């Protein structure tokens, strides 16, 4: 293969990559622009003309939505559920992921399959089965908003485990473990002073994915008749379509910006490749 042919192939690959990225960007950006226009511009589509593109814009609907007492109460509930779901998820999967990576790598496919099981069962079957089992024994738990935490933790397992597993493989966890143990470090020292400091980016990514899932999950909360941010957003949109859509867009953009800032901060500080603490 000549040099000219290789250059031509590289240009074609670069153009193809750029085209693909542009199409993917349009796939996400165009619907969001349509949402923003409907939510913030009080001009019907049939009457929208070039001279009216910059007229009729207002954030009054969003302000009314974000100051609604029911929305604020549901937001506090959802944020609490986010915190507890992240804690439960990491408490379950972080030790398993570390042990599997450093001591039993052959079990990784098994753990990967197990973490996918919650997605095999439909939410309605999972909720009905659990509710029928525990309604007679612990009705107080099912009546609480925190009964959603186990469901959210299970539902986020595929995301959480893959983020943690990718983090462990990226830092070479098994090599770090063997090196630290050969230097006389105890198991606790290896975990808390070697592995976890290097896994901060992966842990934050896992928590961010869980948070995004909880803030957007509707099925479990609706089936258990709980008042969370997604259920309130659906009810609010029925009474005020523009305000409800503005609130949904605001939550989506705010979540994306928060995750982006966290990732950028972690990269800047070099937490993902830090080797301090040994």
Backbone as CSV, one residue per row, in Angstrom:
resi,resn,N_x,N_y,N_z,CA_x,CA_y,CA_z,C_x,C_y,C_z
1,UNK,0.854,-1.196,0.000,0.000,0.000,0.000,0.887,1.241,0.000
2,UNK,0.641,2.138,-0.934,1.469,3.331,-1.061,1.095,4.357,0.008
3,UNK,2.010,5.357,0.135,1.770,6.422,1.108,0.527,7.228,0.751
4,UNK,0.333,7.492,-0.541,-0.840,8.265,-0.987,-2.132,7.523,-0.660
5,UNK,-2.109,6.207,-0.851,-3.309,5.410,-0.538,-3.622,5.449,0.937
6,UNK,-2.569,5.356,1.766,-2.778,5.412,3.209,-3.334,6.765,3.628
7,UNK,-2.813,7.842,3.022,-3.308,9.176,3.351,-4.764,9.336,2.946
8,UNK,-5.098,8.803,1.766,-6.487,8.877,1.310,-7.404,8.114,2.260
9,UNK,-6.953,6.935,2.683,-7.747,6.156,3.632,-7.916,6.872,4.959
10,UNK,-6.864,7.540,5.421,-6.943,8.285,6.676,-7.922,9.447,6.559
11,UNK,-7.887,10.142,5.394,-8.820,11.260,5.202,-10.262,10.770,5.184
12,UNK,-10.490,9.658,4.487,-11.853,9.100,4.436,-12.324,8.706,5.823
13,UNK,-11.439,8.074,6.617,-11.800,7.684,7.972,-12.101,8.902,8.832
14,UNK,-11.280,9.967,8.675,-11.517,11.186,9.451,-12.831,11.843,9.077
15,UNK,-13.131,11.878,7.763,-14.404,12.463,7.322,-15.572,11.641,7.828
16,UNK,-15.432,10.324,7.749,-16.499,9.458,8.239,-16.731,9.629,9.727
17,UNK,-15.647,9.738,10.497,-15.765,9.939,11.936,-16.440,11.271,12.248
18,UNK,-16.006,12.322,11.545,-16.605,13.647,11.779,-18.086,13.645,11.417
19,UNK,-18.419,13.010,10.300,-19.828,12.942,9.888,-20.664,12.202,10.911
20,UNK,-20.131,11.097,11.413,-20.857,10.321,12.425,-21.086,11.142,13.685
21,UNK,-20.051,11.848,14.146,-20.183,12.658,15.352,-21.187,13.793,15.151
22,UNK,-21.186,14.385,13.968,-22.143,15.463,13.679,-23.570,14.924,13.695
23,UNK,-23.778,13.760,13.091,-25.113,13.164,13.068,-25.583,12.803,14.473
24,UNK,-24.677,12.253,15.274,-25.038,11.926,16.654,-25.379,13.190,17.434
25,UNK,-24.580,14.254,17.234,-24.872,15.517,17.900,-26.223,16.074,17.505
26,UNK,-26.533,16.023,16.196,-27.834,16.504,15.744,-28.970,15.663,16.316
27,UNK,-28.725,14.373,16.467,-29.746,13.477,17.013,-30.171,13.907,18.413
28,UNK,-29.229,14.440,19.198,-29.551,14.895,20.550,-29.915,16.374,20.596
29,UNK,-29.254,17.192,19.786,-29.449,18.636,19.884,-30.783,19.079,19.302
30,UNK,-31.166,18.529,18.152,-32.402,18.973,17.498,-33.628,18.769,18.377
31,UNK,-33.833,17.599,18.987,-34.996,17.463,19.878,-34.956,18.422,21.068
32,UNK,-33.752,18.677,21.608,-33.658,19.601,22.734,-33.988,21.030,22.315
33,UNK,-33.581,21.407,21.107,-33.947,22.732,20.604,-35.456,22.842,20.407
34,UNK,-36.073,21.770,19.923,-37.524,21.770,19.765,-38.216,21.876,21.120
35,UNK,-37.682,21.154,22.114,-38.228,21.260,23.470,-38.107,22.680,24.002
36,UNK,-36.937,23.285,23.809,-36.707,24.639,24.310,-37.637,25.637,23.633
37,UNK,-37.847,25.490,22.342,-38.730,26.426,21.645,-40.164,26.319,22.152
38,UNK,-40.640,25.085,22.320,-42.004,24.897,22.806,-42.156,25.382,24.244
39,UNK,-41.115,25.131,25.076,-41.222,25.455,26.495,-41.093,26.948,26.773
40,UNK,-40.254,27.644,25.984,-39.937,29.025,26.328,-40.460,30.063,25.335
41,UNK,-40.922,29.622,24.166,-41.418,30.581,23.174,-42.923,30.411,23.014
42,UNK,-43.651,31.443,23.326,-45.111,31.402,23.264,-45.611,31.814,21.880
43,UNK,-45.136,31.062,20.869,-45.566,31.269,19.492,-45.882,29.898,18.892
44,UNK,-47.118,29.640,18.485,-47.452,28.338,17.888,-46.606,28.050,16.656
45,UNK,-46.355,26.772,16.418,-45.522,26.379,15.277,-46.119,26.859,13.956
46,UNK,-47.452,26.836,13.856,-48.103,27.250,12.607,-47.881,28.729,12.303
47,UNK,-47.658,29.527,13.365,-47.466,30.963,13.174,-46.005,31.379,13.225
48,UNK,-45.101,30.402,13.371,-43.679,30.719,13.488,-43.109,31.066,12.117
49,UNK,-42.647,32.283,11.970,-42.033,32.762,10.731,-40.638,33.293,11.044
50,UNK,-39.804,33.506,10.035,-38.435,33.983,10.305,-38.377,35.239,11.146
51,UNK,-39.305,36.165,10.963,-39.256,37.399,11.747,-39.720,37.217,13.181
52,UNK,-40.314,36.048,13.498,-40.789,35.803,14.862,-39.887,34.847,15.644
53,UNK,-38.743,34.519,15.090,-37.854,33.550,15.756,-37.417,34.045,17.123
54,UNK,-37.185,35.344,17.268,-36.672,35.880,18.531,-37.753,36.593,19.349
55,UNK,-39.008,36.330,19.061,-40.098,36.965,19.809,-40.842,35.928,20.633
56,UNK,-41.449,36.394,21.704,-42.286,35.521,22.525,-41.544,34.620,23.485
57,UNK,-40.253,34.866,23.708,-39.477,34.004,24.609,-39.658,34.476,26.049
58,UNK,-39.856,33.525,26.954,-40.040,33.856,28.367,-39.722,32.638,29.222
59,UNK,-39.106,32.889,30.385,-38.800,31.818,31.345,-39.796,31.796,32.500
60,UNK,-40.930,32.459,32.310,-41.924,32.520,33.392,-42.448,31.140,33.747
61,UNK,-42.658,30.287,32.752,-43.160,28.945,33.024,-42.182,28.133,33.854
62,UNK,-40.893,28.255,33.544,-39.873,27.531,34.317,-39.818,28.052,35.746
63,UNK,-39.861,29.363,35.916,-39.808,29.931,37.259,-41.008,29.483,38.089
64,UNK,-42.181,29.449,37.492,-43.368,28.977,38.205,-43.211,27.520,38.611
65,UNK,-42.603,26.715,37.729,-42.435,25.290,38.019,-41.434,25.052,39.140
66,UNK,-40.285,25.726,39.068,-39.235,25.470,40.061,-39.572,26.049,41.431
67,UNK,-40.538,26.955,41.506,-40.942,27.514,42.799,-42.226,26.872,43.321
68,UNK,-42.755,25.909,42.592,-43.957,25.217,43.047,-43.628,24.369,44.281
69,UNK,-44.388,24.480,45.380,-44.064,23.723,46.606,-44.025,22.217,46.387
70,UNK,-44.923,21.692,45.564,-44.929,20.259,45.319,-43.671,19.814,44.572
71,UNK,-43.234,20.619,43.626,-42.016,20.299,42.890,-40.800,20.350,43.819
72,UNK,-40.746,21.344,44.684,-39.624,21.459,45.618,-39.591,20.271,46.581
73,UNK,-40.764,19.870,47.083,-40.817,18.724,47.996,-40.385,17.443,47.288
74,UNK,-40.857,17.243,46.052,-40.475,16.051,45.296,-38.988,16.067,44.966
75,UNK,-38.426,17.249,44.717,-36.996,17.351,44.436,-36.175,16.937,45.644
76,UNK,-36.584,17.385,46.825,-35.867,16.975,48.049,-35.943,15.466,48.229
77,UNK,-37.109,14.886,47.975,-37.255,13.432,48.101,-36.345,12.704,47.119
78,UNK,-36.322,13.162,45.878,-35.487,12.510,44.865,-34.007,12.629,45.191
79,UNK,-33.585,13.782,45.722,-32.176,13.953,46.080,-31.782,13.021,47.228
80,UNK,-32.680,12.855,48.195,-32.407,11.891,49.265,-32.310,10.470,48.716
81,UNK,-33.199,10.134,47.791,-33.152,8.807,47.185,-31.864,8.620,46.393
82,UNK,-31.385,9.674,45.748,-30.115,9.610,45.026,-28.981,9.254,45.975
83,UNK,-28.922,9.951,47.106,-27.834,9.727,48.067,-27.859,8.295,48.591
84,UNK,-29.009,7.824,49.022,-29.097,6.480,49.596,-28.902,5.398,48.538
85,UNK,-29.380,5.629,47.318,-29.178,4.641,46.259,-27.696,4.504,45.926
86,UNK,-26.981,5.628,45.879,-25.546,5.579,45.607,-24.817,4.835,46.722
87,UNK,-25.171,5.126,47.982,-24.512,4.463,49.111,-24.741,2.955,49.067
88,UNK,-25.990,2.545,48.867,-26.315,1.115,48.834,-25.617,0.437,47.663
89,UNK,-25.646,1.078,46.511,-25.053,0.482,45.319,-23.551,0.293,45.469
90,UNK,-22.875,1.327,45.946,-21.421,1.226,46.117,-21.059,0.249,47.226
91,UNK,-21.859,0.225,48.295,-21.584,-0.715,49.381,-21.695,-2.157,48.916
92,UNK,-22.589,-2.417,47.985,-22.757,-3.775,47.482,-21.713,-4.143,46.430
93,UNK,-21.466,-3.238,45.487,-20.681,-3.599,44.305,-19.202,-3.270,44.394
94,UNK,-18.827,-2.219,45.137,-17.414,-1.858,45.189,-16.551,-2.963,45.793
95,UNK,-16.910,-3.542,46.959,-16.094,-4.655,47.471,-16.077,-5.852,46.527
96,UNK,-17.238,-6.178,45.928,-17.283,-7.316,45.010,-16.400,-7.084,43.794
97,UNK,-16.442,-5.868,43.256,-15.628,-5.566,42.081,-14.141,-5.645,42.403
98,UNK,-13.741,-5.131,43.573,-12.329,-5.162,43.951,-11.858,-6.593,44.178
99,UNK,-12.623,-7.373,44.936,-12.232,-8.763,45.222,-12.156,-9.573,43.932
100,UNK,-13.125,-9.367,43.063,-13.134,-10.107,41.796,-11.925,-9.760,40.945
101,UNK,-11.556,-8.491,40.900,-10.447,-8.063,40.052,-9.099,-8.542,40.586
102,UNK,-8.881,-8.450,41.891,-7.548,-8.729,42.431,-7.366,-10.173,42.885
103,UNK,-8.456,-10.867,43.189,-8.326,-12.225,43.729,-8.955,-13.291,42.850
104,UNK,-10.034,-12.971,42.148,-10.738,-13.993,41.362,-11.203,-13.420,40.030
105,UNK,-10.283,-13.058,39.125,-10.685,-12.460,37.842,-11.545,-13.381,36.986
106,UNK,-11.469,-14.695,37.236,-12.303,-15.618,36.453,-13.789,-15.444,36.746
107,UNK,-14.103,-14.839,37.880,-15.511,-14.633,38.234,-16.094,-13.363,37.624
108,UNK,-15.290,-12.591,36.889,-15.797,-11.349,36.308,-16.990,-11.588,35.379
109,UNK,-16.937,-12.588,34.469,-18.122,-12.818,33.618,-19.370,-13.175,34.430
110,UNK,-19.168,-13.907,35.536,-20.317,-14.276,36.372,-20.927,-13.042,37.013
111,UNK,-20.073,-12.198,37.577,-20.568,-10.974,38.217,-21.204,-10.041,37.193
112,UNK,-20.641,-9.988,35.999,-21.236,-9.172,34.938,-22.637,-9.653,34.603
113,UNK,-22.803,-10.979,34.515,-24.127,-11.534,34.213,-25.112,-11.302,35.352
114,UNK,-24.636,-11.436,36.587,-25.522,-11.253,37.743,-26.019,-9.816,37.819
115,UNK,-25.145,-8.854,37.555,-25.562,-7.455,37.624,-26.538,-7.087,36.515
116,UNK,-26.636,-7.901,35.484,-27.600,-7.642,34.410,-28.981,-8.228,34.711
117,UNK,-29.059,-9.115,35.703,-30.328,-9.781,35.993,-31.474,-8.823,36.310
118,UNK,-31.244,-7.718,37.065,-32.376,-6.810,37.327,-33.046,-6.286,36.069
119,UNK,-32.308,-6.203,34.971,-32.892,-5.698,33.728,-33.649,-6.781,32.969
120,UNK,-33.490,-8.036,33.394,-34.230,-9.119,32.760,-35.685,-9.116,33.227
121,UNK,-35.905,-8.698,34.484,-37.247,-8.688,35.060,-37.883,-7.325,34.825
122,UNK,-39.061,-7.250,34.242,-39.727,-5.953,34.035,-40.018,-5.275,35.369
123,UNK,-39.989,-3.946,35.427,-40.246,-3.241,36.687,-41.576,-3.606,37.333
124,UNK,-42.623,-3.779,36.531,-43.928,-4.076,37.115,-43.931,-5.443,37.798
125,UNK,-43.227,-6.435,37.199,-43.144,-7.748,37.825,-42.314,-7.688,39.101
126,UNK,-41.237,-6.927,39.070,-40.383,-6.804,40.245,-41.119,-6.128,41.390
127,UNK,-41.830,-5.038,41.083,-42.560,-4.306,42.126,-43.686,-5.145,42.686
128,UNK,-44.462,-5.782,41.827,-45.596,-6.587,42.294,-45.119,-7.749,43.148
129,UNK,-44.028,-8.406,42.718,-43.523,-9.537,43.497,-43.005,-9.120,44.861
130,UNK,-42.229,-8.048,44.903,-41.683,-7.581,46.180,-42.784,-7.055,47.085
131,UNK,-43.712,-6.286,46.524,-44.791,-5.733,47.331,-45.663,-6.834,47.917
132,UNK,-45.970,-7.860,47.126,-46.789,-8.968,47.636,-46.063,-9.748,48.726
133,UNK,-44.740,-9.808,48.635,-43.966,-10.570,49.621,-43.844,-9.835,50.938
134,UNK,-43.616,-8.521,50.890,-43.303,-7.775,52.102,-44.460,-6.940,52.641
135,UNK,-45.610,-6.908,51.938,-46.715,-6.071,52.419,-47.236,-6.565,53.761
136,UNK,-47.249,-7.873,53.956,-47.784,-8.422,55.203,-46.782,-8.356,56.350
137,UNK,-45.486,-8.342,56.047,-44.465,-8.386,57.095,-43.923,-7.007,57.460
138,UNK,-43.642,-6.194,56.449,-43.079,-4.853,56.707,-43.866,-3.790,55.931
139,UNK,-45.140,-3.613,56.247,-45.929,-2.612,55.509,-45.400,-1.196,55.689
140,UNK,-44.769,-0.917,56.838,-44.236,0.417,57.093,-43.129,0.777,56.112
141,UNK,-42.372,-0.242,55.681,-41.293,0.031,54.741,-41.833,0.359,53.356
142,UNK,-42.831,-0.397,52.909,-43.414,-0.132,51.604,-44.139,1.206,51.581
143,UNK,-44.619,1.661,52.740,-45.301,2.959,52.799,-44.326,4.121,52.751
144,UNK,-43.060,3.855,53.015,-42.052,4.911,53.026,-41.507,5.165,51.630
145,UNK,-41.090,6.410,51.384,-40.454,6.731,50.106,-39.134,5.997,49.933
146,UNK,-38.507,5.617,51.055,-37.213,4.945,50.983,-37.335,3.493,50.536
147,UNK,-38.556,3.001,50.363,-38.720,1.663,49.793,-38.261,1.629,48.334
148,UNK,-38.112,2.807,47.725,-37.609,2.867,46.352,-36.105,2.627,46.262
149,UNK,-35.386,2.801,47.364,-33.921,2.708,47.329,-33.442,1.340,46.841
150,UNK,-33.963,0.205,47.381,-33.491,-1.091,46.863,-33.769,-1.278,45.378
151,UNK,-34.930,-0.812,44.922,-35.245,-0.932,43.498,-34.284,-0.107,42.647
152,UNK,-33.996,1.107,43.090,-33.076,1.956,42.339,-31.664,1.376,42.348
153,UNK,-31.250,0.840,43.492,-29.914,0.248,43.574,-29.788,-0.946,42.629
154,UNK,-30.814,-1.785,42.596,-30.802,-2.927,41.675,-30.808,-2.469,40.220
155,UNK,-31.626,-1.487,39.919,-31.779,-1.034,38.544,-30.513,-0.364,38.031
156,UNK,-29.724,0.210,38.919,-28.491,0.897,38.511,-27.277,-0.025,38.507
157,UNK,-27.432,-1.263,38.937,-26.293,-2.173,39.027,-25.503,-2.329,37.728
158,UNK,-26.143,-2.510,36.577,-25.352,-2.674,35.351,-24.434,-1.485,35.069
159,UNK,-24.931,-0.262,35.315,-24.112,0.923,35.087,-22.981,1.006,36.112
160,UNK,-23.352,0.811,37.380,-22.370,0.965,38.452,-21.235,-0.034,38.320
161,UNK,-21.573,-1.301,38.109,-20.520,-2.310,38.050,-19.584,-2.075,36.871
162,UNK,-20.132,-1.704,35.730,-19.271,-1.493,34.574,-18.353,-0.295,34.759
163,UNK,-18.832,0.734,35.420,-17.979,1.891,35.697,-16.856,1.505,36.652
164,UNK,-17.187,0.746,37.701,-16.169,0.326,38.663,-15.183,-0.651,38.032
165,UNK,-15.681,-1.596,37.246,-14.807,-2.576,36.606,-13.862,-1.900,35.623
166,UNK,-14.373,-0.932,34.865,-13.506,-0.204,33.936,-12.433,0.580,34.689
167,UNK,-12.804,1.165,35.834,-11.828,1.889,36.634,-10.744,0.991,37.183
168,UNK,-11.124,-0.186,37.651,-10.145,-1.135,38.188,-9.176,-1.604,37.107
169,UNK,-9.690,-1.888,35.932,-8.811,-2.333,34.850,-7.918,-1.210,34.350
170,UNK,-8.425,0.024,34.372,-7.638,1.156,33.876,-6.417,1.423,34.750
171,UNK,-6.556,1.219,36.060,-5.438,1.512,36.958,-4.544,0.302,37.180
172,UNK,-4.895,-0.848,36.592,-4.111,-2.052,36.838,-4.204,-2.479,38.285
173,UNK,-5.414,-2.669,38.775,-5.645,-2.918,40.199,-4.916,-4.158,40.698
174,UNK,-4.885,-5.201,39.894,-4.235,-6.428,40.355,-2.726,-6.222,40.515
175,UNK,-2.123,-5.487,39.601,-0.687,-5.197,39.710,-0.398,-4.350,40.943
176,UNK,-1.228,-3.313,41.176,-1.045,-2.478,42.363,-1.236,-3.295,43.635
177,UNK,-2.212,-4.187,43.620,-2.467,-5.022,44.793,-1.265,-5.912,45.096
178,UNK,-0.736,-6.596,44.100,0.391,-7.499,44.317,1.643,-6.731,44.729
179,UNK,1.853,-5.542,44.131,3.022,-4.749,44.497,2.933,-4.274,45.941
180,UNK,1.748,-3.817,46.344,1.576,-3.331,47.708,1.713,-4.467,48.716
181,UNK,1.148,-5.616,48.407,1.243,-6.763,49.324,2.682,-7.251,49.454
182,UNK,3.439,-7.211,48.332,4.838,-7.643,48.382,5.685,-6.708,49.236
183,UNK,5.212,-5.452,49.416,5.927,-4.492,50.246,5.464,-4.539,51.699
184,UNK,4.560,-5.467,52.007,4.131,-5.660,53.389,2.877,-4.910,53.771
185,UNK,2.188,-4.305,52.821,0.964,-3.567,53.145,-0.155,-4.536,53.477
186,UNK,-0.954,-4.165,54.467,-2.096,-4.988,54.833,-3.206,-4.824,53.801
187,UNK,-4.217,-5.697,53.887,-5.319,-5.629,52.935,-6.061,-4.304,53.050
188,UNK,-6.279,-3.842,54.274,-6.955,-2.566,54.466,-6.174,-1.410,53.873
189,UNK,-4.837,-1.443,54.036,-3.992,-0.392,53.469,-4.058,-0.403,51.947
190,UNK,-4.038,-1.602,51.376,-4.102,-1.708,49.923,-5.409,-1.121,49.396
191,UNK,-6.516,-1.447,50.059,-7.820,-1.001,49.576,-7.997,0.502,49.758
192,UNK,-7.710,1.002,50.976,-8.047,2.387,51.302,-6.963,3.390,50.933
193,UNK,-5.714,2.956,50.775,-4.641,3.899,50.472,-4.029,3.716,49.086
194,UNK,-4.398,2.630,48.405,-3.849,2.398,47.073,-4.954,2.357,46.024
195,UNK,-5.923,1.451,46.208,-6.934,1.255,45.171,-7.968,2.375,45.136
196,UNK,-8.572,2.670,46.282,-9.649,3.668,46.291,-9.194,5.061,45.844
197,UNK,-8.017,5.558,46.288,-7.588,6.863,45.764,-7.438,6.891,44.248
198,UNK,-7.050,5.769,43.665,-6.908,5.709,42.212,-8.241,5.494,41.509
199,UNK,-9.261,5.115,42.265,-10.570,4.818,41.676,-11.574,5.950,41.880
200,UNK,-11.119,7.112,42.297,-12.066,8.182,42.570,-12.891,8.547,41.344
201,UNK,-12.244,8.581,40.191,-12.980,8.923,38.970,-14.036,7.880,38.665
202,UNK,-13.691,6.602,38.828,-14.655,5.536,38.555,-15.809,5.562,39.550
203,UNK,-15.501,5.819,40.819,-16.549,5.882,41.836,-17.494,7.049,41.564
204,UNK,-16.906,8.197,41.218,-17.738,9.363,40.900,-18.585,9.092,39.659
205,UNK,-18.003,8.443,38.663,-18.767,8.110,37.464,-19.921,7.170,37.793
206,UNK,-19.659,6.165,38.635,-20.717,5.245,39.029,-21.821,5.965,39.788
207,UNK,-21.417,6.850,40.711,-22.415,7.625,41.444,-23.196,8.557,40.536
208,UNK,-22.515,9.161,39.566,-23.200,10.056,38.639,-24.208,9.326,37.780
209,UNK,-23.860,8.126,37.309,-24.801,7.336,36.516,-26.009,6.926,37.350
210,UNK,-25.775,6.549,38.607,-26.884,6.191,39.488,-27.784,7.398,39.729
211,UNK,-27.179,8.556,39.971,-27.962,9.771,40.208,-28.813,10.125,38.997
212,UNK,-28.220,10.044,37.803,-28.974,10.353,36.594,-30.138,9.388,36.418
213,UNK,-29.921,8.113,36.734,-30.986,7.130,36.610,-32.119,7.409,37.590
214,UNK,-31.770,7.726,38.849,-32.791,7.985,39.868,-33.591,9.239,39.530
215,UNK,-32.915,10.279,39.072,-33.607,11.529,38.757,-34.531,11.404,37.555
216,UNK,-34.353,10.360,36.748,-35.204,10.189,35.579,-36.111,8.977,35.635
217,UNK,-36.045,8.193,36.724,-36.815,6.956,36.794,-38.268,7.242,37.170
218,UNK,-39.194,6.698,36.403,-40.617,6.938,36.620,-41.392,5.682,36.985
219,UNK,-41.011,4.532,36.430,-41.833,3.328,36.547,-41.993,2.867,37.995
220,UNK,-40.874,2.706,38.721,-40.961,2.205,40.094,-41.752,3.153,40.980
221,UNK,-41.466,4.447,40.879,-42.165,5.429,41.710,-43.653,5.454,41.399
222,UNK,-43.999,5.331,40.132,-45.413,5.346,39.765,-46.126,4.094,40.247
223,UNK,-45.480,2.941,40.110,-46.110,1.690,40.529,-46.290,1.620,42.040
224,UNK,-45.351,2.213,42.786,-45.460,2.216,44.247,-46.170,3.455,44.783
225,UNK,-46.694,4.283,43.879,-47.475,5.470,44.246,-46.664,6.440,45.113
226,UNK,-45.414,6.675,44.712,-44.554,7.598,45.443,-44.461,8.926,44.698
227,UNK,-44.279,9.984,45.472,-44.162,11.320,44.895,-42.694,11.677,44.781
228,UNK,-42.150,11.498,43.587,-40.766,11.861,43.301,-40.759,12.908,42.191
229,UNK,-39.581,13.409,41.869,-39.486,14.447,40.849,-40.032,13.991,39.492
230,UNK,-39.701,12.782,39.008,-40.264,12.372,37.711,-41.786,12.273,37.722
231,UNK,-42.381,11.723,38.785,-43.841,11.607,38.814,-44.507,12.975,38.902
232,UNK,-43.924,13.877,39.669,-44.479,15.223,39.769,-44.340,15.959,38.435
233,UNK,-43.231,15.751,37.735,-43.048,16.393,36.437,-44.113,15.938,35.446
234,UNK,-44.462,14.657,35.469,-45.502,14.159,34.566,-46.846,14.789,34.915
235,UNK,-47.183,14.823,36.223,-48.448,15.431,36.643,-48.469,16.929,36.336
236,UNK,-47.349,17.592,36.546,-47.282,19.026,36.304,-47.459,19.338,34.822
237,UNK,-46.905,18.492,33.978,-46.983,18.749,32.543,-48.414,18.616,32.037
238,UNK,-49.231,17.814,32.711,-50.624,17.686,32.286,-51.384,18.991,32.489
239,UNK,-51.064,19.717,33.558,-51.734,20.979,33.815,-51.090,22.155,33.112
240,UNK,-49.782,22.110,32.946,-49.038,23.202,32.302,-47.983,22.580,31.390
241,UNK,-48.354,22.253,30.144,-47.410,21.562,29.257,-46.096,22.318,29.049
242,UNK,-46.185,23.641,28.879,-44.961,24.413,28.641,-44.072,24.434,29.876
243,UNK,-44.672,24.705,31.021,-43.891,24.731,32.256,-43.309,23.370,32.591
244,UNK,-44.087,22.302,32.363,-43.575,20.961,32.639,-42.429,20.579,31.734
245,UNK,-42.538,20.946,30.454,-41.452,20.634,29.527,-40.220,21.484,29.831
246,UNK,-40.437,22.733,30.243,-39.306,23.583,30.639,-38.598,23.005,31.854
247,UNK,-39.368,22.484,32.815,-38.771,21.870,34.002,-37.987,20.621,33.632
248,UNK,-38.541,19.790,32.745,-37.837,18.582,32.311,-36.532,18.929,31.612
249,UNK,-36.562,19.926,30.741,-35.350,20.339,30.040,-34.325,20.914,31.008
250,UNK,-34.794,21.674,31.983,-33.890,22.267,32.981,-33.190,21.180,33.795
251,UNK,-33.946,20.174,34.227,-33.349,19.074,35.014,-32.351,18.300,34.166
252,UNK,-32.689,18.043,32.911,-31.797,17.289,32.034,-30.492,18.038,31.796
253,UNK,-30.592,19.319,31.485,-29.392,20.115,31.229,-28.563,20.270,32.500
254,UNK,-29.225,20.505,33.632,-28.505,20.671,34.891,-27.747,19.405,35.268
255,UNK,-28.366,18.246,35.072,-27.702,16.976,35.363,-26.488,16.773,34.463
256,UNK,-26.645,17.054,33.171,-25.534,16.889,32.238,-24.379,17.833,32.565
257,UNK,-24.694,19.078,32.910,-23.656,20.052,33.252,-22.922,19.636,34.527
258,UNK,-23.679,19.165,35.527,-23.057,18.736,36.781,-22.105,17.572,36.557
259,UNK,-22.527,16.583,35.775,-21.652,15.445,35.486,-20.420,15.884,34.699
260,UNK,-20.624,16.799,33.748,-19.496,17.288,32.976,-18.478,18.023,33.826
261,UNK,-18.951,18.840,34.766,-18.040,19.570,35.643,-17.267,18.625,36.558
262,UNK,-17.939,17.590,37.041,-17.257,16.624,37.903,-16.162,15.902,37.131
263,UNK,-16.493,15.436,35.926,-15.501,14.728,35.112,-14.322,15.642,34.774
264,UNK,-14.616,16.887,34.439,-13.543,17.826,34.098,-12.642,18.088,35.297
265,UNK,-13.245,18.236,36.473,-12.454,18.471,37.680,-11.563,17.286,37.990
266,UNK,-12.112,16.075,37.842,-11.326,14.873,38.110,-10.162,14.752,37.133
267,UNK,-10.398,15.057,35.879,-9.307,14.979,34.895,-8.234,16.011,35.187
268,UNK,-8.663,17.201,35.576,-7.694,18.274,35.840,-6.799,17.925,37.017
269,UNK,-7.377,17.317,38.019,-6.604,16.971,39.214,-5.835,15.659,39.042
270,UNK,-6.152,14.938,37.978,-5.438,13.683,37.738,-5.766,12.601,38.719
271,UNK,-7.021,12.616,39.223,-7.393,11.627,40.234,-7.440,10.222,39.655
272,UNK,-7.781,10.125,38.389,-7.929,8.796,37.794,-6.611,8.060,37.655
273,UNK,-5.488,8.790,37.643,-4.194,8.124,37.483,-3.275,8.397,38.662
274,UNK,-3.847,8.861,39.748,-3.034,9.177,40.900,-2.438,7.900,41.495
275,UNK,-1.207,7.983,41.934,-0.568,6.831,42.553,-0.092,7.164,43.957
276,UNK,-0.653,8.218,44.523,-0.245,8.601,45.872,-0.921,7.716,46.885
277,UNK,-0.345,7.662,48.063,-0.941,6.925,49.175,-0.334,5.560,49.399
278,UNK,0.575,5.113,48.539,1.184,3.807,48.749,2.210,3.886,49.871
